[in-house]
Amino acid sequence: MTGGSLPGDVKRTSTLRRVPPLETVRFRSERGNEGDVCAFELAQNAVPLMVESPAGRMMAIAPGDTCLATPGYREATRSVSGGIPAGGLVPGEDYWVLADCGVVGDMVDGSPLDEGYVGRVRYLGAVYGADGETLNIRQFAVTGPAGTDRNAPVYLILGTSGNVGKTTAGVAVLRTLRVQGHRTLIALKATGTCSVGEIASYQDFGATQAFDCLDFGLPGTYPVGRSGIGDFLGNALDFCLSLPADAVLVECGGDFFGANVPEFLACLKARRSDIKIILAAADALGALGAKRALADIGLAISLITGPCTDTPAIRKRTEALCGIPAINLLRSPDRGTQSHLRGSPFQNDQ
């Protein structure tokens, strides 16, 4: 196998949402590295895979389909983990889809969940452009250096694990700011794996612009401790802080110690001394541990939410243990959706 071509409308996953349309997709037999635009094939006898399209909808990769995605890393605490083998993906070899956005690599840990994107695909080769250069998502990242910091207030969403309500909390903060009359709001999902659906939720509920790591050239901020990650996260943060805004909302995807969240917190703390932190925690003990871990680096939680507030009993225990207001942002007292942070420390925050 030396290469081939595909029609311009071949299916592509959301990791390639910034890559412009191609009239013809030409690929060649070479190793695939992080962020490269790569062609993969699902075997004829395989189960269909459900992945996120560049538009954010869930799209089926049917048996026998060829699609475009990218090699990358993922270290999930409640899902699939894996990464790129030394030297890159080898043409003709099979690899795993590690996230619904289309990150592909070797699997290290499987998932206890039945997730529709998990499956093996055959790597065909890397896509190249008219000048012969291998296409990589870094070539289509946000361009231009960051301008002057506008000193907009920062609201930071942290979580004790995945799937504890971080995006729900972020939406509630955005709606609160809108109720207060703020109109220009920037959202950044600073760490974790890229996702059109997550940043689109922020746009749906009031963010003027929303970004994640893909906009700055990486499909995810894994693995932990990777070289240069502090500069990458700092540059993404500086770009967002330089945009005209009434406030900047930042979500750290993943758990508190994963996805290079500590490195991002160091970047943010160097730029802001007054940060409003909302913690989404699975349980009261996790909330207490997060409070102490943040205190060790000089940060304080302003509000707690997540499953540790799902019932009046656990919410009261969380407040008593942590000495911090706790509010359930998923369900209001009448079991509807909480529209904003009513009764929270942010209600009258200007």
C-alpha positions in Angstrom: 0.0 0.0 0.0 1.5 3.3 -1.1 -1.5 5.6 -0.9 -4.7 6.5 -2.7 -7.5 9.0 -3.0 -11.0 9.6 -1.6 -13.9 11.8 -2.6 -13.9 15.3 -1.0 -17.1 14.5 0.9 -15.7 11.5 2.7 -16.9 11.3 6.3 -14.7 13.1 8.9 -14.9 13.3 12.6 -15.1 16.5 14.7 -11.4 16.5 15.5 -11.1 17.9 11.9 -13.7 20.6 12.2 -11.2 23.4 11.5 -9.8 21.7 8.4 -11.3 23.2 5.2 -13.1 21.2 2.6 -10.9 19.3 0.1 -12.0 18.6 -3.5 -10.1 15.4 -3.4 -8.6 13.7 -0.4 -5.1 12.2 -1.2 -3.3 10.1 1.3 0.0 8.3 1.3 1.5 5.4 3.2 3.4 7.1 6.1 3.2 7.0 9.8 0.5 9.1 11.5 1.3 11.4 14.3 -0.7 13.6 16.7 -3.0 16.0 14.8 -2.3 14.6 11.4 -5.3 14.3 9.1 -5.5 10.5 8.5 -7.6 8.1 6.6 -9.1 5.0 8.4 -11.3 2.1 7.3 -13.8 0.2 9.3 -13.9 -3.5 8.4 -16.9 -5.0 6.5 -17.7 -7.3 9.4 -17.4 -4.7 12.1 -20.2 -3.1 14.2 -21.1 0.4 13.2 -19.4 3.2 15.2 -21.1 6.4 16.4 -18.8 9.4 16.3 -19.2 13.2 16.4 -19.3 15.0 13.1 -17.7 18.4 12.6 -21.3 19.8 12.9 -21.7 18.2 16.3 -24.2 15.6 15.4 -23.6 11.9 16.1 -22.7 10.2 12.8 -22.5 6.5 12.0 -19.3 5.0 10.5 -20.8 2.0 8.7 -19.0 -1.3 8.1 -16.7 -0.8 5.0 -16.7 3.0 5.4 -13.5 5.1 5.1 -13.3 8.2 7.3 -10.9 10.9 8.3 -9.8 11.3 11.9 -6.5 12.0 13.8 -4.1 10.2 16.1 -4.1 11.4 19.7 -4.1 10.7 23.4 -6.8 10.2 26.0 -6.6 9.4 29.7 -10.1 9.1 31.0 -10.9 8.0 34.6 -14.4 6.7 33.6 -13.9 5.7 30.0 -11.3 4.6 27.4 -7.7 5.5 27.7 -4.9 5.2 25.1 -2.5 7.0 22.9 0.0 7.0 20.0 2.6 4.2 19.9 6.3 5.3 19.6 7.0 6.3 16.0 3.3 6.9 15.2 0.5 4.9 13.6 1.7 2.3 11.0 -0.2 2.0 7.7 -2.1 -1.2 7.5 -2.3 -1.7 11.2 -5.5 -1.7 13.3 -6.1 0.9 16.1 -8.9 1.9 18.5 -11.2 4.9 18.3 -10.6 6.4 21.8 -13.1 9.2 21.9 -16.3 10.1 20.0 -14.6 13.2 18.5 -12.4 10.8 16.5 -9.1 10.5 18.4 -7.4 7.2 17.3 -4.6 5.2 18.9 -3.6 2.2 20.9 -6.0 1.3 23.7 -4.4 1.1 27.2 -7.6 0.8 29.3 -11.0 -0.2 28.2 -14.3 1.3 29.3 -16.9 -0.2 31.7 -19.5 1.6 29.7 -21.1 0.5 26.4 -19.9 3.4 24.3 -20.8 3.5 20.6 -17.6 5.0 19.3 -15.3 2.3 20.7 -14.0 0.0 17.9 -11.0 -0.9 15.8 -10.2 0.8 12.5 -7.4 0.2 10.0 -5.0 3.0 9.4 -4.6 3.7 5.7 -2.3 6.7 5.6 -1.8 10.5 6.1 -3.6 13.1 4.0 -1.5 15.7 2.2 -2.2 19.0 0.6 -1.4 20.5 -2.8 2.1 21.4 -1.8 2.8 17.8 -0.7 2.9 18.6 3.0 1.1 16.3 5.4 -2.0 18.1 6.7 -2.2 18.6 10.5 -4.8 20.4 12.6 -2.1 22.8 13.9 -2.0 24.4 10.4 -5.6 25.5 10.9 -5.5 26.6 14.5 -6.4 30.1 15.8 -3.8 32.4 14.3 -2.2 35.6 15.5 -0.6 36.4 18.9 -2.7 37.3 21.8 -3.4 41.0 22.4 -3.5 42.9 25.7 -5.3 41.2 28.6 -8.7 42.9 28.9 -8.8 42.0 32.7 -12.3 40.5 32.4 -13.4 38.5 35.5 -12.8 34.7 35.2 -15.2 32.0 36.3 -13.5 28.6 36.6 -15.3 25.2 36.5 -13.5 22.2 38.0 -14.6 18.7 38.6 -13.5 15.7 40.8 -14.0 13.4 37.8 -15.6 13.1 34.4 -19.4 13.3 34.0 -20.0 15.2 37.3 -21.8 18.2 35.8 -19.1 20.6 34.8 -20.8 21.7 31.6 -24.2 22.0 33.5 -22.5 24.3 36.0 -20.9 26.3 33.2 -24.2 26.8 31.5 -25.7 28.0 34.8 -22.9 30.5 35.2 -23.4 31.8 31.7 -27.2 32.2 32.3 -26.6 34.0 35.6 -24.2 36.5 33.9 -26.8 37.1 31.1 -29.5 37.7 33.7 -27.1 40.3 35.3 -26.9 42.1 31.9 -23.6 40.9 30.6 -23.7 40.3 26.9 -20.1 39.6 25.7 -19.0 36.3 27.2 -16.1 34.1 26.2 -16.0 30.3 27.0 -12.9 28.1 27.0 -12.8 24.4 27.6 -9.2 24.5 28.5 -8.3 20.9 29.1 -9.6 17.4 28.2 -10.7 16.1 24.8 -12.1 18.3 22.2 -15.9 18.3 21.6 -18.2 20.3 19.3 -21.2 19.4 21.5 -19.7 20.8 24.7 -18.6 24.2 23.3 -21.8 24.4 21.3 -23.7 24.1 24.6 -21.9 27.2 25.8 -22.8 29.1 22.6 -26.4 28.0 23.0 -26.6 29.6 26.4 -25.0 32.9 25.8 -21.3 32.6 25.0 -20.3 35.0 22.3 -17.4 32.8 21.3 -16.4 29.3 22.6 -13.1 27.5 22.2 -11.4 24.3 23.2 -7.9 22.8 22.7 -8.6 21.9 19.1 -8.9 25.6 18.2 -5.3 26.0 19.3 -3.9 22.9 17.6 -4.3 19.8 19.8 -7.1 17.2 19.8 -6.6 16.8 23.6 -4.4 18.0 26.4 -3.1 14.5 27.3 -0.9 12.8 28.3 -0.1 14.2 31.7 3.2 16.0 31.9 3.7 16.3 28.1 6.4 18.6 27.0 5.4 22.2 26.3 1.9 21.9 27.7 2.4 24.9 30.0 3.2 27.1 27.0 0.3 25.7 25.0 -2.2 26.3 27.8 -0.9 29.7 28.6 -1.1 30.8 24.9 -4.7 29.6 24.7 -5.6 31.4 27.9 -3.9 34.6 26.8 -5.8 34.6 23.5 -9.1 34.3 25.3 -8.2 36.9 27.9 -7.3 39.3 25.1 -10.8 39.2 23.5 -13.3 42.0 24.4 -15.5 40.4 27.0 -17.6 41.1 30.1 -16.4 37.8 31.6 -14.5 34.7 30.6 -15.8 31.2 31.6 -13.2 28.4 31.7 -14.0 24.7 32.1 -11.2 22.3 32.9 -12.4 19.0 31.3 -11.4 15.8 33.0 -10.7 15.3 36.6 -8.8 17.6 38.9 -5.4 15.9 38.6 -5.7 14.7 34.9 -5.5 16.3 31.5 -2.8 18.6 32.7 -5.3 20.6 34.8 -2.7 21.5 37.5 -0.5 23.0 34.8 -3.4 25.1 33.6 -4.2 26.2 37.1 -0.7 27.5 37.4 -1.1 29.5 34.2 -4.4 31.0 35.4 -3.2 31.8 38.9 -0.2 33.7 37.4 -2.7 35.9 35.5 -5.5 36.3 38.0 -5.7 36.7 41.8 -9.5 36.8 42.1 -11.0 33.8 40.4 -14.5 32.5 41.1 -14.3 28.7 41.3 -17.2 26.4 40.9 -16.5 22.8 41.8 -18.6 19.9 40.5 -18.1 16.9 42.8 -19.3 13.4 42.8 -19.6 13.2 46.6 -19.0 15.2 49.8 -15.6 13.6 50.5 -14.4 14.4 47.0 -15.5 18.0 47.5 -13.6 18.2 50.7 -10.5 16.7 49.1 -10.7 19.2 46.2 -11.0 22.1 48.7 -7.8 21.0 50.5 -5.9 20.4 47.2 -6.8 23.8 45.9 -6.0 25.5 49.2 -2.5 24.0 48.9 -1.9 26.0 45.7 -3.6 29.1 47.0 -7.0 28.8 45.4 -10.5 28.8 47.1 -13.8 27.3 45.9 -16.8 29.7 45.8 -19.6 27.2 45.1 -20.0 23.4 45.0 -22.4 21.5 42.8 -22.7 18.1 41.1 -24.0 14.7 42.4 -22.9 15.7 45.9 -26.0 18.1 45.9 -28.5 15.6 44.4 -30.5 15.3 47.7 -31.1 17.7 50.6 -29.2 15.3 52.9 -26.0 15.0 50.8 -26.1 18.7 50.0 -26.2 19.7 53.7 -23.4 17.2 54.5 -21.3 18.8 51.7 -21.9 22.3 53.0 -21.1 21.2 56.6 -17.9 19.4 55.6 -16.6 22.1 53.3 -18.0 25.3 54.7 -18.9 26.4 51.2 -22.4 27.0 49.7 -23.6 24.0 47.7 -26.4 24.2 45.1 -27.8 21.5 42.7 -27.7 23.0 39.2 -29.4 20.1 37.4 -32.8 20.1 39.1 -34.7 23.0 40.7 -37.0 22.3 43.7 -39.9 21.7 41.3 -37.7 19.2 39.3 -37.4 21.5 36.4 -34.0 22.8 35.1 -32.3 25.5 37.1 -32.1 28.5 34.8 -29.4 30.3 36.7 -27.6 30.4 40.1 -30.5 31.7 42.1 -29.5 32.2 45.7 -25.9 31.7 45.0 -22.9 33.9 45.7 -22.9 34.8 42.0 -26.5 36.2 42.0 -25.4 39.8 42.7 -21.8 39.5 41.5 -20.9 42.3 39.1 
